[in-house]
Amino acid sequence: MVALHTRLFTVISELYNNALAHGVLPLDSELKHSPDGLEEYFVLRTQRLVQLKNINIKLSLTYEPTERLLKIVVRDSGGV
């Protein structure tokens, strides 16, 4: 069984990467499904990363021990 901290790291990493790719860089995931799409996706990603100025991605984690509930909120500043 995968440790809880490993699963939590995976979830947070995926949330961050989605905010970056779709919120900040506005990349279309459909690109990855075409024959040359994955390469095109990463070329666009690199080009857009270089252009970034004054962006942010904020992660907020709140744990409610009595309810054993972890609330994760992700906010990004929007596109390039």
Secondary structure, DSSP 8 states (H G I E B T S, - for coil): ---HHHHHHHHHHHHHHHIIIIIIS---GGGGGSTTHHHHHHHHHHHHHHH--S--EEEEEEEETTTTEEEEEEEE----
